[in-house]
Each structure stands twice: as structure tokens, then as C-alpha cells.
């Protein structure tokens, strides 16, 4: 791109920021005491809405972001998408304030199938689970939002020794009688990754491994003959547990470690799907009403964004032939090779877990052979 087009885009982005700061509060009917517009501290052309939530929580929601990256300067599409995401988050916080719960109302949050089974089995209220594990301290990016790890308080079973799932910095007090567990929170969900189902049985879901999950048992629980014959057989023929018996699980691998016997299982995909807990219909109806109330303001702001960022000679965004791109293609719009698609500096949960697994060396210590150190051969 030429220097002139760069200056033109920057000028348009600056004008957009000033117009949003001047008029968005009126168009969205913001509560001047608890919802305030401010220039972004991280994006020179961005605007945030800072929202006060119950119990001292504060959310900083990017309302409009205008990137100076060449591949993003293609029109109003990305800033408009950010606006829609932000208004959905704003509507949620308005319902949240009416409920005055620690976390957003349970009807607006989700969990995975494992979390649902554990909460229902413990007989606790969904809101108590979310109040304990959810956190508002999650970074919201232009395209993606981050996650926040957590783990329950109390002693961790030796079966989970050296597992990343048992090494979380944020400790939460889960409601009784939930077992020890750990997981991560997203803006709209709390997921369970690992749980101590029994002193002799722990379960670990690994988001980086889409083919199954891991069960850990005491190292000496099965004789070698049964271990060798286990692969391909139903898990229920070896271990029975009320939470797992209902699932069609197959043993895909067996590894013996010093402190545990680890079985990789296939099946049970329902444990990892996003689901809602019981109740919450009224919360969701109220959320839809809040979104409808923001609709007219959103439409006006979309026109403001399009008026500032539509490139002359274009209708909407510059079209990108995503289906036909090769790694060595030149971007006709910028005249440069296509960059790798960024992630707003946010590491996806699968990549994060894979990295943590490597850092923890989640097996027995490796055997090192160093020709300059004869002692390493012992």
C-alpha cells in the first residue's frame, strides 16, 4: 500500500474514533454512571465501553477497533463485527446487573457435558458453580477472546502428579459436594478438564487431543496380562463408575507410569460439547430484549463505521479469495505475500495445553545419553 493510502486510512480511523466517542453513548442509551465510553489504551484508533458489574467487577469491552495492519485495512467488516460482539457483551452485563450475581446469570453461561454431569450429580445450583469458577478477567481481542485457568482448592490426588491440569495458579472454592476439579473459563462458559472421580480414578480431558481423553488409575491396579489385552476393549469391562458407565468408551492405549496407570479412551464426545445447565429461560428472554433495545443504535453505528472505512471504489470490504489462496500467493490489494492469520496475540486453548504438556514433561523422566557425561548412561 502507498503512503497516501496509509495516511487516508489513519485519518478515517481517527475520525471514526472521535465520532464514536461523541455519539455512541446517546445512540446506545448508555447508563452514564455505570457504562462509560473511553479511548482505548491499547488501540490508538479504538473505543472501549467500561462497564461496572455486580460485586465490584469491571469489564472493559472493545466497542470499535480499527487496525492499521495492512491485511486488515479492507473496509468496515472487522470493526462492524467487533461492534456486534461488544453489544452482545453489553446486553449480557445489563441482565447481570439486574440479577446481582457474582458471575453472570447461569442461564447465560454454558459448560461442557462433563461439567453438567458433575453439577447435576452433586445436586448443587448451577449459579453456585459459575459463581465459584467464572472470572471477568478475560482479555477480549478483535477476533477472539482469551480464557482463564482455574482449579479447586484442597489436596490434589497423586494420580494427577505432574499433570498440567493440576498446576493452575488461580484457586477457587467449589461448592460442596463437588469433587476436586480444574478447567478454564471463557467469557460465556466454564469448562471442566480434569476431575478426581474417586481416590482411585481421575479423568483428564486434553483439548489438544480431539480423539479422546485420559483416565488415570493406581499403577498396580491391573496385572500385566490384562493391560496387554485391554486395547480395543470396552472401558466398562475394566472399570465401573456411575458417571462413565452410561458412555460408550473404548480403550485406545495403556501406559504404565511410576504413580499411575493411564488409559487413553475413545468415545464419550458428549462430555466435551458445550451445553447449558438447567433453568435460565427467563435470563435468555431478557438478554434478547436487551439486544433488541440496542438494535437501532447498532444500525446507526454500523452506518457510521461504513461511512468512514469504506474504501473508494469498493462496496463493503475488499474481496478476498480465501478458497483459492496458496502459501506463496501475492495479495493483490497490498502487493505483498499473504501473512499468517493472526490470533490477536491470544493463544488458543489447544495450543496452550500442548505447550504446557511439553513443559511439564507429563510422563516419567526421559533417559538422556550424553557422550561427554558417562554418568548419564547409568
N, C-alpha and C positions, 0 to 999 in steps of 0.2 A: 504494500500500500504506500501511496505517496505521503509526503509530509503534510500536504494540504488536506488530504482526506483524514489524516490523523487529527489535525487541528480542528477540522469540522466536526468530527465525532466527539472530541473532547468538549467543544463548545456546546454541542447539542446535549451532551450528558450533564454538563454544568447547569444549563438552562432547565433541564428536566428536574434536577435535584431542587433547584430553587422554587419551581412551580409546585412540586410535591410538598415541600416544606410549607409553602404558603397556603395551599388549598386542600390538601388531603384531609386535614383534621375536620374541616367543615363538611367535605363530601362524605366522609365515613362516620360523621357524628361521634367523634371520639369524646370520651369522658376526660375532660381537661385535668381532673385530679388524679386519675389512675391510668391514663393512656396518653403518652406524650410522644410527639414526633421529635426526632433529633437527627442531625447529620451523622452518618456512620463514622465510627472511629477507625475502621479498617478499610473501607472502600471510599476513595476520595469523591466519588460521584453517587454514593449510596445514601439511602434514607432508612432509618430504623424507627420502629414504634416500640417504646419501652412500656411494658405493661406490668402493673402491680397486681399480684395474685394473692390468694389467701395465705395466711401464716408466714408473711414476710417474703414469699417467693417473688422474684422479679424475672420476667422473660424479656430478652431483647430480640425482637423479631425483625429481620431484614424485610422492609416493605418493598423497596425497589433497589436493585443492584444494576449497575451499568459497567460492564467490564471493558478495559482497554486492550485486552488480549486480541490479537488480530483475528483469530478464528471465531471469536465471539461477537465481533462488530459487524453483524449481518442484518440487523434490523431490530424490531421491537419484541421478537418472540421470547427470548430468555428473560428480559425484565418483566414482561407480562406474566410469564409462568411463575416468577418469584412473587409477584403481586398476589396471584390467586392462592399460592401456598400460604402466604403471610396472612391473608384474610381468613383462611380456614383456621389457622392457629389463633388468630384474634377472636374469632367466634367461639372457639373452644374455651378460651380463658374467660370469656364473659359468662358462659354457662358455669364454669368452675367457680367464679366468684359468688354466684347465687347459691351454690351448694356449700361453700366454705369448708371443703375437704382438704386434707393435706396434699394429696395428689388429685389430678383431675377426676371427675366422676367416673366410677367404674364402667358405666355404660359407654364411655367414650374411649376407653383403653382396651387393648387386646393382650392376649398372651399366646403361648403355643399349647398344643394338645397336652404336653406333659404338665405344664403349669395348671391347666384346667383340671386334670385328673387329681393332682396333689391338693389343690384348694378344695375341690369337692369332697375328696376323701377325708380331709381334715375337718370338714364341716364349718369352715370359717367364712365370714362375709368377704366377698370379692374386694370391697373397698379397703378392708384391713390389709389385704395382701399388697394392693397397689400403694397404699399409704406408706407401707414399710419399704418397698423396693424401688419405687419410681423416684426420679430426681429431675428437677427443672434445669440442672446444669449441663445442658447438652448443646453443643455448637450447631447452629443452623447454617448450612452453606448455600451457595447459589443453586446447586442441583441436588445435593444430598445433605442429609443431617447425620451427625455423629451418634455414637452410642456411649453408654456409661456402665462399666462393670460393677457388680456388687456380689457379696457373699454373706451368708448368715453368720451370726455370732456363734460362739461356742466351739468346742473341740471338733477338729476335722478327723474323720476316720482315717486310720493308717492305710486303708485301701487306696486313698487318693493321694498318697505320698508322691510328691514331685509332679503332680498334675497341675497345669496352668489354671484349671478350674478351681483349685483350692488355694490360689495365691492372688486374691483380689485385695486392693488397698481399701476399698470402701466397704465397711462392715455395717450390716443392718440387723435390727432386731425383728425377726419374723414372728408373726403371731403363733402362739401355741394352739394346737399341737403339730404345726408344720415341722417336718424333719429338716436337718441341715441341708441347704442347697445353695447354689450360686447361679449367676446368669448375667444378663445385661438388660439395660433399659434403653428404649428408643423414645422419641417424642410421643408416640401414640401406643406404646406397648411395653410390657415387661416379659422377658423370655427366661425360662429356666433351662440351664445347660447341664448341670450336674446335681445329683441328689443322692443322699445316703438313705436308701430304702430300708436298710437293715444293717446291723453291725457286721453282717457277713455279705452284704450286697450293695454295691454302688453303681450308679449309671452315669455315663458321660456322653452327652451329645457333642459332636465336633462339627460346627457349621462348615468347616473347610472340607469335610468329607461327606459328599452327598449320597454315598452308597450305603450308609448305615451308622451305627453308633457302638459304644463300647460298654460292656458290663465287666465289673471287677469283683472277683471272689477271693477268699483266702487262698494263699499259694498252695496249701496242701489239701485242698478240698477234694480234688479228683485224682484218682490214680492215673498213672501214665497211659495205661491201656485205654481208659475212657477218653482221655484227651486226644489220643490219636484217632479215635473213631468219631469224634464229635463233629467234625466239619461236614456240613451238608444236612445235619440232623436238626429237628425242631429244638429250640431252646427249652421248651416246656418239658421235654423228656429228661432234662438235667436239673432244671431249677423251676420251682413253682413260687410265684408271688402274685397276690391278688391284682396288683396294678398291671402286671405284664402278661398274665395268663390269657387275657382277652385278645391279645395281639398275635398275629401270625408271624413269629420270629424264627429265623433260621440262622444257625451258627456258620459264620463265614471264615473264621480263623480263630486259633487259640495260641496264646503266648504265655509262657511261664516266666514270672519275674520273682525277684527275691521276696517281695512283700505281697504280691498279688498274682492271681491268675486272671488273664484278660481275654475276654471273648469279644470278637467283633461280630455284630449281628446285622443281618439284613431284614428289611421289613419294618413295620411299625412307623410308616411315614406319617400317620395321623398324629404322632407325638410332636411333630415339628411344625405342623401347619398353624397359621395364625387363626385364632378362634376368639370368640367373646365368652365371657363368663355370664352367668345367669342374670337376668334383670337388665335394667338400664334403658328400657324403651323410652321412658319419659325424657331421659337425658338426651337421647339421639333426636327425638322430636324437637326439643328445644334448640339443639345445635342447628338443625335445618332451618328453624325460624330465625336464628341469629344470622345465618348465612344469607337467607333471603333479605333480611334487613340491610345487609351490606351490598346487595346486588347492584342497586342504582349507582352508588358511589364507586363500585368497582368498574362499571361500564364507563363512567366519566373518566376515571383514571386510566383505563385502557386506551381511550382516545387520546389522552394527553401523552401517554408513552408513545403511541403510534405517530402522533404529530411531530414529536421531537426526533424519534430514532428511525423513521422510515427513510431509507436511502433513496435519493433522487433517481428516478428511472426504474424503481422496484415497487412491487406491491407486496407488502409484508417482508419476510426475511429473504435474503439471497438464497436461492435454492441450492441444496447440497445433494449430490447423487450418492447417498450413503451406500446403496446396494451394490454399487459398481466400483467402489474405491479399492485400490491396491496400495500396499505399503509405500511404493515408490511414486505414487501419483503426485502431480503438482496441483495445488489448489489454485484454480483459475482466478479466484477472487483476490487472493493475497499474492499469487505468483511464487509461492514457496511450497516446499513439501508439507504434507499433512502432518500435524503433530499428533502425538499420542493423546487420546481423550483424557483430560484431567479429571480429578475427583474432588475438586475444591480443597485439596490438602487433607481430605478426610479418608482415613484408611478403612476400607470395608471390613466387616466383621470376619469374613472368611480369611482375608489376607492377614488380619491381626492375629487370629488364632493360629494360623500356620506359622507365623513368625514366633509367637510365644511358645509353641510346641518345640520348635528348634532350639530356642533359648533355654528352655527348661530341660532339654535332653530327657524326654519323658520315658526313657527306658533305663536299663541298667547302664552303668558307666561303660563307655566304649573302650575297647582294647587298643592301646596305642603302641606302635612299633617305631622306635627311633634308633637309627643305626649309630648315632652318637651317644646313646644312653643305654648301655647293656641292661640296666636295671628294668627298663620298660618291657623287656621280654619275659620277665618273671610272671 
